[in-house]
Amino acid sequence: MDKKYTGTWESVRQHQVPQWYEDCKFGIFIHWGIYSVPAYAPRTWELGEIEGNEEWFCNNPYAEWYYNSINVGRGPSYEHHVEKYGKDFKYEDFIPMWKAEKWDPKRWAEIFRKAGARYVVLTTKHHDGFCLFPSKYTDFSSVNMGPQRDITGELTDAVQDAGLRMGLYYSGLIDWQFANDPIFREAENFTNACPTFEYADYSYNQMKELIDRYHPSVLWNDIGWPKQSEHAMPYLLAHYYNTVEEGVVNDRFNGLYQDFGTKEYQYGSVTRDEKWEMCRGMGLSFGYNENEGDDKLISVPKLINLLVSTVANNGNLLLNIGPKADGTIPPEQVKRLLALGEWLDINGEGIYGTRCTPYESLILDNGMEFHFTRKDNDLYIFVDGLKDGENIVFLPWVKCSVTPLLSGIKTEQELTDNGLKLTVKNYSKDMFVLGFKAESAL
């Protein structure tokens, strides 16, 4: 195979976001690991809601940060750990308890397909350093311990067999098996991160292992990249693009490179002018948190609104699931995935394969929202905030009649100087966001 890219910034920066990633709009994030055994974190704030200081890290709502949440030596997770397991019970002592005895990767993949997802991103190594793949650079993995399975390989096969693309997350900067000073402030994600050339090589080599073994469609690095190997980053990216022709990477490479930007809950800034991705859990955590039952997760209406508003503004939604330690996806999470899939079965033509319009999303004082997407010259309008029964709405900029995407919707339509006056005669809340198509409106 001809090598299109070489190991220089000039070369890799010629890479363009592949069409599949622009088109797919919706993916599934998976956080599953040792931390799924204690499955504990306090419910406090969304990331970005408060400053990333000692208050955040000692009350961290991310269950996948359990290692650090007990390492800081105070706060709800630490107190819970001491009371339930004892002060001398180490994080690594959870490994034999993670058996994944009910895990069925094909079942997972089928749920993701029914949800309408087009790609999946698995955490192959989180900050605790435990690898969900075989590596010649460590025995600290799910192949040798705990489940004793190549979770990354088995899930990659199942996801691809279901017709979805498979992506891989890797914690490039932080690995608490190499440097485990407690983190109390956001800046310490970098200053307390693994400072050695040994770890920089380890991280680089493992990332290359993932590329060569699994050919991931998305290479999703977290936090940052070791400063000691920044010089090697262009070669690694070139190797990735040469290996995976339609590969795509996120923006967490020390600000040096990205195919797409990321927003995590309320953290991060994005723009309609570039491709971006919203990632978040269904609750406040990515890893499974036993404190987050059905009533604590994002509602189906808000989830659908999140997808629509993200896509309309040039983003993809990467929605996380946090499986239990036994390998089952909690039913309250499955319920939301399947509801989203049912909505996409009806409205997907206005989501998949669409692009931004010149019209920004519009939110009225009465809570009604309008979001717009386009496909060629066709305009799609999504309306949220309707009440049961009859609703009268004005669709700005629309100079033609529209067709509801949901069959059975009864409408009256009148063209005015200010756009289309649309009367929806029979709305009910279980229809959620209503989609309309205006053919050749652009």
C-alpha positions in Angstrom: 0.0 0.0 0.0 1.3 3.5 -0.9 2.0 5.5 2.2 0.0 8.7 1.7 1.1 10.4 4.9 4.6 10.9 6.3 5.7 11.7 9.9 5.5 15.5 9.7 2.9 18.0 10.9 2.7 19.4 7.3 1.7 16.0 6.0 -0.8 14.8 8.6 -2.5 18.2 8.7 -3.6 17.6 5.1 -6.0 14.9 6.5 -9.7 15.7 6.1 -12.5 14.5 8.3 -13.9 11.4 6.4 -17.5 11.6 5.1 -18.6 8.6 7.3 -17.9 10.6 10.4 -19.7 13.6 9.1 -22.7 11.5 8.2 -23.1 9.1 11.2 -24.1 11.6 13.9 -24.5 9.2 16.8 -22.1 6.9 18.5 -21.9 4.8 21.7 -19.2 5.4 24.3 -18.4 2.5 26.7 -16.7 2.8 30.1 -16.2 -0.6 31.6 -13.4 -1.7 33.8 -12.2 -2.5 37.4 -14.2 0.6 38.6 -17.4 -1.2 37.5 -17.0 -3.4 40.6 -17.3 -0.7 43.3 -19.6 1.3 41.0 -19.7 4.2 43.3 -19.5 8.0 43.1 -21.5 10.8 44.7 -23.9 12.7 42.5 -22.7 16.2 42.5 -22.2 18.3 39.3 -21.9 18.0 35.6 -18.3 18.4 34.4 -17.7 22.1 33.7 -20.4 23.2 36.1 -17.9 24.2 38.8 -14.2 24.9 38.7 -12.0 21.8 38.5 -10.4 22.2 41.9 -10.2 20.3 45.2 -14.0 20.6 45.6 -14.5 18.7 42.3 -11.9 16.0 42.7 -12.8 15.2 46.3 -16.5 14.9 45.3 -15.9 13.5 41.8 -19.2 12.2 40.3 -17.2 10.0 37.8 -17.3 6.4 39.0 -14.5 5.6 36.6 -12.2 7.9 38.7 -12.7 5.7 41.8 -8.9 5.1 42.1 -8.2 8.8 42.5 -11.4 9.4 44.5 -10.1 7.1 47.2 -6.5 8.2 46.7 -7.3 11.8 47.7 -8.0 10.5 51.2 -11.2 12.3 51.9 -14.7 12.9 50.5 -17.7 10.6 49.9 -16.0 8.0 47.8 -13.1 7.6 50.2 -15.5 7.4 53.2 -17.7 4.8 51.3 -14.6 2.8 50.5 -13.3 2.7 54.0 -16.7 1.8 55.4 -17.5 -0.9 52.9 -14.1 -2.5 52.1 -11.7 -1.2 54.7 -8.8 1.3 54.6 -6.3 -1.4 53.5 -8.3 -2.7 50.6 -6.5 -1.5 47.5 -8.1 -0.6 44.2 -6.3 -3.6 42.5 -8.0 -5.9 45.0 -11.2 -5.4 42.9 -9.7 -7.2 39.9 -10.7 -10.8 40.9 -14.2 -9.5 41.5 -14.6 -8.3 37.9 -15.7 -11.5 36.2 -17.9 -10.3 33.3 -19.7 -13.6 33.6 -22.8 -12.4 31.8 -21.1 -10.5 29.0 -22.4 -11.1 25.5 -20.7 -8.8 23.0 -23.1 -9.7 20.2 -26.0 -8.7 22.5 -24.3 -5.3 23.1 -23.8 -4.8 19.4 -27.4 -5.5 18.6 -28.6 -3.0 21.3 -26.3 -0.4 19.8 -27.7 -1.1 16.3 -31.3 -0.9 17.5 -30.4 2.4 19.2 -29.5 3.9 15.8 -25.8 4.3 16.6 -23.4 4.2 13.7 -20.2 3.9 15.7 -18.9 2.7 19.0 -15.9 3.8 21.1 -14.6 1.5 23.9 -12.3 2.5 26.7 -9.4 0.1 26.1 -7.3 1.6 29.0 -8.6 4.2 31.4 -6.5 6.2 33.9 -6.1 3.1 36.2 -3.9 1.6 33.5 -5.8 -1.7 33.2 -5.8 -2.8 29.6 -8.8 -4.5 27.9 -6.6 -6.0 25.3 -3.5 -8.2 25.1 -0.3 -6.2 25.1 3.3 -7.3 24.9 4.2 -4.3 27.1 2.2 -5.3 30.2 0.4 -8.3 31.8 -1.9 -5.8 33.6 -4.9 -6.6 31.4 -8.3 -8.3 31.1 -6.7 -11.1 29.2 -4.5 -12.1 32.2 -6.7 -11.0 35.1 -10.3 -10.5 35.9 -12.5 -11.5 33.0 -9.5 -13.2 31.2 -10.9 -12.1 27.8 -9.7 -9.9 25.0 -12.6 -7.5 25.5 -11.5 -5.1 22.8 -11.1 -7.8 20.2 -14.4 -9.6 20.9 -16.4 -6.4 21.0 -14.7 -5.1 17.8 -15.7 -8.3 16.0 -19.3 -8.1 17.2 -19.7 -4.4 16.5 -18.3 -4.7 13.0 -20.5 -7.8 12.3 -23.5 -5.6 13.2 -22.5 -3.2 10.5 -21.2 -0.4 12.8 -17.8 1.2 13.0 -15.5 0.5 15.9 -13.4 3.1 17.7 -11.0 2.9 20.6 -10.4 5.2 23.6 -7.0 5.2 25.2 -5.7 7.2 28.2 -2.6 8.5 26.7 -1.4 10.9 29.4 -2.5 9.4 32.7 -1.7 5.9 34.0 -1.8 5.4 37.8 0.3 2.3 37.5 3.2 4.6 36.6 2.5 7.7 38.6 -0.3 7.8 41.2 0.0 11.0 43.1 -3.5 12.1 44.0 -5.1 14.7 41.7 -6.8 17.6 43.4 -6.8 20.2 40.6 -7.4 20.1 36.9 -3.9 21.3 36.1 -2.5 18.3 38.0 -3.9 16.0 35.3 -0.8 17.2 33.4 1.7 18.0 36.2 1.0 14.8 38.2 0.8 12.7 35.0 3.5 10.1 34.1 6.7 12.2 33.8 9.1 9.6 32.4 10.4 8.8 29.0 9.6 5.2 29.9 5.9 5.9 30.1 6.0 8.1 27.0 7.3 5.1 25.1 4.8 2.7 26.8 1.9 4.9 25.8 3.2 5.3 22.2 3.8 1.6 21.8 0.4 0.6 23.2 -1.4 3.1 21.0 0.4 1.7 18.0 -0.6 -1.8 19.1 -4.2 -0.8 19.1 -3.9 0.7 15.6 -2.1 -2.3 14.2 -4.2 -5.0 15.8 -7.7 -3.5 15.6 -7.7 -0.8 12.9 -10.0 1.5 14.8 -12.2 3.9 12.9 -11.9 6.4 15.7 -8.7 6.9 17.8 -10.0 8.7 20.9 -7.2 9.9 23.2 -8.0 11.3 26.6 -6.7 14.3 28.6 -3.5 14.8 26.7 -0.3 13.2 25.4 3.1 12.8 27.2 5.3 15.9 26.6 8.3 13.5 26.3 7.0 12.1 23.0 5.3 15.0 21.3 7.9 14.9 18.7 6.7 11.4 17.7 3.1 12.4 17.4 3.2 13.2 13.7 4.6 9.8 12.9 2.0 8.0 15.0 -0.8 9.9 13.3 0.7 9.3 9.9 0.9 5.6 10.7 -2.7 5.6 11.9 -4.0 7.3 8.7 -1.9 5.0 6.5 -3.3 2.0 8.3 -6.9 3.2 8.6 -7.6 5.1 5.5 -10.8 6.7 6.9 -9.6 7.0 10.5 -10.4 10.1 12.6 -8.9 11.4 15.9 -10.2 13.8 18.6 -8.6 17.0 19.9 -6.9 15.8 23.1 -3.4 15.9 21.9 -2.0 18.9 23.9 -3.7 21.3 21.5 -1.4 20.3 18.7 -3.8 18.4 16.4 -7.4 17.4 15.9 -9.9 16.1 13.3 -12.8 17.1 15.6 -13.3 19.1 18.8 -14.8 17.6 21.9 -17.3 18.9 24.5 -17.9 16.9 27.7 -21.0 17.8 29.5 -20.5 21.6 30.1 -16.7 21.4 29.7 -15.1 22.6 26.5 -16.0 25.1 23.8 -17.0 24.2 20.2 -18.1 26.0 17.1 -20.5 25.4 14.2 -17.5 26.1 11.9 -15.7 22.9 12.7 -16.7 19.3 13.3 -17.2 18.4 17.0 -18.5 15.7 19.3 -20.5 15.9 22.5 -19.7 13.1 24.9 -21.5 12.5 28.2 -23.0 9.8 30.3 -26.7 9.2 30.8 -26.2 10.4 34.4 -23.3 12.4 35.9 -20.9 9.4 35.5 -19.4 7.5 32.6 -18.6 4.3 34.6 -21.6 2.5 36.1 -22.7 4.2 39.3 -25.0 2.3 41.6 -26.3 5.7 42.9 -27.8 6.5 39.5 -31.0 4.7 39.0 -33.7 5.3 36.4 -34.9 8.5 38.1 -31.3 10.0 38.0 -30.6 9.5 34.3 -31.3 11.9 31.5 -35.0 11.7 30.4 -35.9 10.4 26.9 -37.2 13.8 25.8 -34.0 15.6 26.9 -31.9 12.9 25.3 -33.6 13.3 21.9 -33.3 17.1 22.2 -29.6 16.7 22.9 -29.1 14.6 19.8 -31.1 17.0 17.6 -29.5 20.2 19.0 -26.0 18.7 18.7 -26.4 17.5 15.1 -28.1 20.8 14.0 -25.0 22.7 15.2 -22.4 20.4 13.4 -21.8 17.9 16.2 -22.0 14.2 16.7 -23.4 12.7 20.0 -21.2 10.1 21.7 -23.6 8.8 24.3 -22.0 6.7 27.1 -23.2 3.5 28.6 -21.8 2.2 31.9 -22.2 -1.6 32.0 -22.3 -3.5 35.3 -19.3 -5.6 36.4 -21.1 -8.8 35.2 -21.3 -7.5 31.7 -25.0 -6.5 31.5 -26.1 -3.1 30.5 -28.5 -1.7 33.1 -32.1 -1.9 31.9 -32.7 1.8 32.6 -29.9 2.6 30.1 -31.2 0.1 27.5 -34.6 1.7 27.8 -33.2 5.0 26.7 -31.2 3.6 23.9 -34.1 1.8 22.4 -36.4 4.8 22.7 -33.8 6.9 20.9 -33.6 4.2 18.2 -37.4 4.2 17.7 -37.4 8.0 17.3 -34.5 7.7 14.8 -36.4 5.1 12.8 -39.0 7.8 12.1 -36.8 10.9 12.0 -33.4 9.6 10.9 -33.5 11.0 7.4 -33.3 14.5 8.9 -30.3 13.4 11.1 -28.0 11.0 9.3 -26.0 12.4 6.4 -27.2 15.9 7.0 -25.1 19.1 7.3 -25.4 22.5 9.1 -27.8 25.1 7.6 -27.3 28.8 7.5 -29.9 29.0 10.3 -28.8 28.7 13.9 -31.0 27.0 16.4 -33.7 29.2 17.8 -35.1 29.0 21.4 -38.1 31.1 22.2 -39.1 32.5 25.6 -41.9 30.1 25.8 -39.5 27.1 25.7 -40.2 26.2 22.1 -37.1 25.2 20.2 -36.3 25.0 16.4 -33.4 23.2 15.0 -32.4 22.9 11.4 -30.5 20.5 9.2 -30.1 20.1 5.5 -29.5 17.4 2.9 -28.6 18.8 -0.5 -31.4 21.4 -1.1 -33.9 19.9 1.4 -34.4 21.6 4.7 -35.3 19.7 7.9 -37.0 21.5 10.8 -37.2 19.9 14.2 -39.6 21.4 16.7 -39.5 20.8 20.5 -41.5 22.1 23.4 -45.0 21.4 22.0 -47.9 20.8 24.2 -50.5 18.0 24.0 -53.2 18.7 21.5 -53.2 21.6 19.0 -50.1 23.9 18.6 -49.6 26.9 16.3 -46.0 27.6 15.4 -44.2 29.9 13.0 -41.3 28.3 11.1 -38.9 31.2 10.3 -37.4 31.3 6.8 -39.6 28.5 5.5 -41.3 29.7 2.3 -43.0 26.5 1.3 -45.2 23.7 2.7 -43.6 21.0 4.9 -44.1 17.3 5.3 -44.2 15.7 8.8 -41.7 12.9 9.2 -44.0 11.1 11.5 -47.0 9.7 9.7 -50.4 10.4 11.3 -49.6 14.0 12.2 -52.4 16.3 11.0 -51.4 19.9 10.1 -52.8 23.1 8.6 -50.3 25.3 6.8 -50.4 28.9 5.7 -47.5 30.9 4.1 -47.0 34.4 5.5 -44.4 37.1 5.0 -42.6 35.9 8.2 -42.5 32.2 7.1 -44.8 29.3 7.5 -47.7 29.3 10.0 -48.0 25.7 11.0 -50.9 24.3 13.0 -50.2 20.9 14.4 -53.6 19.4 15.3 -52.8 16.3 17.2 -49.5 16.4 19.0 -48.8 14.2 22.1 -45.7 14.2 24.3 -44.8 10.6 23.4 -43.9 11.9 19.9 -41.1 13.9 21.4 -39.3 16.3 19.0 -41.3 16.6 15.7 -39.4 16.6 12.4 -40.6 18.2 9.2 -39.1 18.2 5.7 -39.2 21.2 3.3 -38.2 20.0 -0.1 -36.0 22.2 -2.3 -36.2 24.9 0.4 -32.5 25.9 0.2 
